Amino acid sequence: MLWLLLAVSLALWWAGWRVRHRRLLALGGALPGPAALPGLGNAWKFMCKPEHLVKVIQDLSVEYGDVMRFWLGPDLNVVVSDPGYLRTLMNGNKISVKGQQYKYMSDVLGKGILSGSGPVWRKHRKIATPNYSKRAIDSYEAFFNQEAAEMLVRLRERDGETLDMHEEVVRATSYVACQTLMGLTKEQTSNLPHFHYLIEKSQRMYDIVFFRMTTWWLQIDPVFWLTSYYRDQKTFVSKMMEFCGAILDLRTQALRDLGKDKIEKLMGTEDDLPSNTELSVIDRFLLSKELSWEEMCHETFTVFTSSQEATAKIASFLLLMMAQHPDCQEKLYAEIKSVMGEEDRDIYDEDLKRMEYLELVFREVIRLFPIGVLLQRTVTEDIELGSVTLPSGCSLVVPIYSLHRDPRFWRHPEDFDPERFTPENSKGRHPYCYIPFSMGPMDCLGRHFAIKVVKTVCVRILREFHLSSPEPYADLQVYFSISAVPLKGFPVTLTRRKCL
C-alpha cells in the first residue's frame, strides 16, 4: 500500500510539473538532442567513469550540432558550441545567473564570488577587486619569488627523482595566497588549523561537487546523506570553517592594531598603491560590514582555494607539458636564459613581458586543460539563436574543454603546439573559440594573479632543472572535476642542469 501511495504521489507530481513547465517542455522539445526518459531525462548518459565524461559531451555535440539539449532530471540544459552565438550570449544580460548545478558548489563555498550570482555576487566581487588589480599583483612579486625560491631548495634535494609536481607546487601557491590576498605572515600561515589537510583534500572536495553535478541520484539529498561522499564533504566543511575562522580572527586583530585613523585613510584612497596592498581581501570583507560571519568564512576559503589550487593545477600542467615535449622545453629554456642571464635572481614583470614563447606555452596549456571545463548559466529571458529559442528557465552550458579541442577551429586539436598562438597562426580564428577564463561581466577575477604566479614558479624551476616524464603525452588521460585533472597525476623527473 505504501509503495502504491508513493507511486501515485510521484505520478501526480510529475503531471503537475509538466503542466507548470509546458512552455519549457515545448521549446526544449524543439531543440535537437537525445531522447529523454521520464523523470531522469538523459542522466543515464552521464553515469560513467569521470575520464569517460569528456567523450560523452564531445560525442553529443558532434551528433546534435552547435545548439543541442539534454535533460538532467527536470533540468533542461542547452549546450552551445558556436563561437558567434557565445559572443552574443556571454556579453548579454540574460545569462547573469549561475546555473542550477552550482548549488552543489554553494553547499561547500556558499553563494559568493565563485558559486553565486546576482546582487550578493556583485557586492562581494566589488569588495575583493582592489587586491586583484595589476598594481596590487605587481606588489606581490617578492612573495611569488620567495616561495618559488623555497620550493627550489626542496626540489634540489630530490634531484634525479620522479615526483608528482603538483604536491610541491600547491604547497608554494598556498603560502603565496595566504601572504598576499589573505594578509598573513608565513608563520601565521604555517600555524593555521587544518592547513595541510585542506591542501591535500581540496581535490577530493571538487570531485564530490562534480559527481553531484553530473550524477542524478547524488542530487537526491537523502540518498547523498547516506554516502561516504557526504561524510567526507561534511568533515571537509567543518575543518574549512575552523581554518577560515582562524584567518578572520587574525585579521580582525590586525585591523585593531592598525587603528581607525589609518584604516579610514587606506579605505579613502582607492587610487593609491597602499590601498591595494596594506589591506587584504579579508580585511575588506571585514571592514565592509556587509557579510555575516558564515559568509566571510565561505568567501575566505573561496579566495584561498581559487588562488592556490587553480593556480597550482595550471603550473603543474605547464611543467608536465614541458617534461613531455622536450623540444618545447629547450626552446623555452633558451628564452629564459636569454632574459635572465646566468644569475639566479628574482623574476619581475619586465622579465616576463620579454618571454614571448612562455606566453605561447601558457596559452596552449590552458587551451588543453582549462580550469573550468564547463560553464553553466541560467537563462532568465527567452533568447533567440537563429531558428531556435533558448527558453527562460533553462541552463546554458558552454563546453569550454570541447570548444578548445574542436577541429573546426584548431588544427590537430589534441596536439600540444604553442606555435598555434603566434599572430600569424591566430589570424582568422574566432576569439570566442578560446575562453579559458570565461568572458563578459562574469569573467575570472583572479586570472592576472594566476598568470603571474604560474609564470614565476615555472620559470624558476625550468631555469634550474631539466624535466622529463615516465608518462608520454600520448598516454595522458584526464577527467572532469570542475577543472581538467590528469588521471595519473603530474609525474615529472627532475634533473638539475649541469651549468648550475
C-alpha positions, -999 to +999 in steps of 0.1 A: +000+000+000+028+024+009+045+017-025+013+024-043+008+057-025+044+067-033+039+058-070+006+077-072+022+108-055+051+107-078+029+104-109+008+134-097+038+155-090+052+146-125+019+155-142+017+188-123+054+196-131+047+190-168+016+213-167+036+241-150+065+238-173+047+231-206+063+260-224+098+249-213+090+214-225+076+226-258+106+249-266+131+223-253+115+196-274+121+217-305+159+216-298+180+188-312+192+163-286+190+127-274+157+111-264+149+116-227+135+092-201+105+104-179+119+118-146+155+110-154+159+128-187+194+120-201+210+115-167+219+079-175+242+090-203+264+107-177+267+076-155+302+067-165+337+069-152+350+105-148+376+101-175+348+090-200+326+120-194+349+141-218+339+118-247+302+117-238+299+155-241+320+157-272+300+129-289+267+146-281+279+179-296+292+162-328+259+142-332+234+170-325+252+202-335+262+236-321+230+241-302+217+209-286+199+200-254+199+173-227+179+169-196+193+162-161+162+151-144+137+180-147+165+205-156+169+215-193+205+221-203+213+237-237+249+232-249+261+260-273+293+254-292+291+281-318+316+310-310+294+336-327+264+327-306+287+326-275+298+362-282+262+373-281+252+353-251+282+360-228+282+397-234+244+400-228+224+404-196+201+374-199+226+348-185+239+367-155+228+340-130+249+309-123+233+276-134+214+253-111+242+228-108+263+254-089+240+246-059+263+217-051+293+240-051+275+265-029+269+237-004+306+240+003+315+276-006+283+295-001+267+317-026+296+341-031+323+350-056+328+316-071+295+299-068+269+327-065+255+354-087+232+384-086+234+412-061+254+393-035+279+381-060+284+417-074+287+432-039+313+406-028+333+408-060+334+446-059+348+444-023+376+420-034+385+436-067+413+461-055+435+433-044+434+417-079+444+449-097+476+449-118+493+473-093+484+450-064+497+419-082+529+437-091+534+444-054+532+407-046+563+399-067+585+394-036+562+368-022+560+350-055+597+348-058+603+339-021+580+309-023+595+298-056+630+300-041+620+280-011+604+254-034+637+252-053+655+244-021+632+214-016+635+203-052+673+203-051+671+176-025+651+155-049+674+158-079+670+127-101+637+117-085+603+113-101+576+131-082+541+145-086+549+182-093+515+193-080+524+183-045+553+208-044+537+235-065+504+236-045+524+240-013+541+271-027+509+286-042+491+280-008+517+301+010+516+327-017+478+331-015+479+334+023+507+360+024+493+382-004+455+381-007+449+369+028+474+393+045+490+367+068+527+362+077+545+329+068+544+319+105+507+326+108+500+306+077+520+276+090+501+276+122+466+277+107+444+248+118+440+221+091+462+240+066+479+209+052+447+188+054+428+213+032+456+214+007+456+177+004+418+172+004+407+201-018+407+179-050+385+153-032+361+181-024+360+192-061+355+156-071+324+153-048+309+185-061+313+175-097+300+140-090+268+156-076+266+180-106+266+151-131+251+121-111+213+122-108+210+100-077+236+120-057+213+151-063+187+135-041+197+148-006+185+118+015+205+095-008+236+117-007+234+118+031+238+080+032+271+080+012+307+084+021+308+114-002+285+133+023+306+122+052+338+134+035+322+167+025+309+173+060+344+167+075+360+190+049+335+218+055+339+216+093+377+219+091+374+246+064+352+267+087+378+264+116+406+273+091+387+304+079+376+314+114+413+315+125+422+337+095+393+361+103+404+362+139+440+371+129+429+398+105+404+412+130+432+417+155+455+431+128+429+457+119+425+467+156+463+471+158+463+492+126+439+517+141+408+535+130+426+566+115+449+545+094+421+523+081+400+553+071+429+567+052+435+535+034+398+530+026+396+566+013+424+564-012+413+537-037+437+550-064+468+549-042+491+519-041+488+514-003+450+509-006+458+478-028+484+462-006+481+472+031+445+459+032+440+423+023+409+409+007+399+395+041+403+430+056+380+444+031+353+418+038+356+426+075+355+463+071+326+463+047+303+450+074+282+436+045+289+399+053+278+376+080+304+356+098+294+325+078+296+344+045+330+357+054+342+322+061+329+310+028+345+339+009+378+335+028+380+299+016+369+308-019+398+333-021+422+307-008+412+277-030+406+297-062+441+312-058+462+283-047+445+252-061+436+265-096+470+282-100+489+251-089+470+230-115+479+253-143+516+255-133+517+217-128+502+211-163+527+236-178+557+217-162+542+183-173+539+196-208+575+207-209+586+173-195+566+155-222+577+178-250+615+182-248+618+204-280+594+229-265+612+228-232+646+235-247+631+264-267+616+279-235+648+273-216+668+292-242+644+321-239+646+320-201+684+321-203+684+349-228+663+371-205+676+360-171+712+355-179+735+334-157+723+350-124+699+331-101+677+361-093+641+371-087+618+375-117+600+407-123+572+418-146+595+433-171+613+399-174+580+381-181+570+406-207+601+397-227+593+360-227+571+357-257+574+319-261+564+315-224+532+333-232+525+309-261+532+279-239+509+293-212+481+299-237+484+264-251+483+248-216+451+265-206+436+257-240+441+220-235+435+220-197+411+248-188+404+254-151+367+254-158+358+226-183+321+236-184+303+268-177+266+269-168+244+299-166+206+302-161+187+318-190+165+344-174+146+355-205+139+338-238+169+341-262+166+337-300+195+318-316+190+315-353+160+293-358+157+281-322+148+296-289+165+291-255+136+292-232+136+312-199+144+288-171+168+265-190+205+264-183+231+274-209+261+251-209+294+263-225+316+232-232+349+250-228+370+219-229+353+206-261+354+241-277+391+243-271+396+210-289+371+215-318+388+206-351+368+233-369+389+259-350+421+241-341+444+222-365+454+189-348+435+200-317+447+172-294+484+181-300+504+203-277+515+231-301+523+266-286+530+279-321+493+279-329+491+311-308+516+331-329+500+362-345+503+345-380+487+313-369+459+331-350+446+350-380+410+342-388+404+323-356+372+333-338+381+349-304+352+331-287+365+296-295+391+302-268+377+313-234+399+298-207+390+325-181+354+329-193+342+362-209+320+391-202+309+406-168+313+372-150+349+365-162+376+352-138+386+378-112+419+361-104+432+355-139+461+380-137+471+368-103+472+332-116+491+341-148+519+358-128+522+331-102+523+304-128+549+321-149+572+330-119+571+295-105+576+277-138+605+299-150+623+294-117+620+256-120+628+254-157+659+276-154+674+252-129+660+218-139+656+197-170+623+179-168+612+146-182+583+123-175+578+085-174+543+091-188+543+100-225+519+127-237+501+101-259+491+082-228+478+112-209+442+108-197+422+135-180+389+135-162+365+163-154+363+176-118+353+212-122+387+215-139+406+191-161+426+167-139+452+141-151+442+106-141+477+096-131+488+130-115+517+151-127+547+127-128+579+146-136+616+136-132+639+164-121+675+166-133+695+196-122+712+213-151+750+209-150+758+245-156+742+254-122 
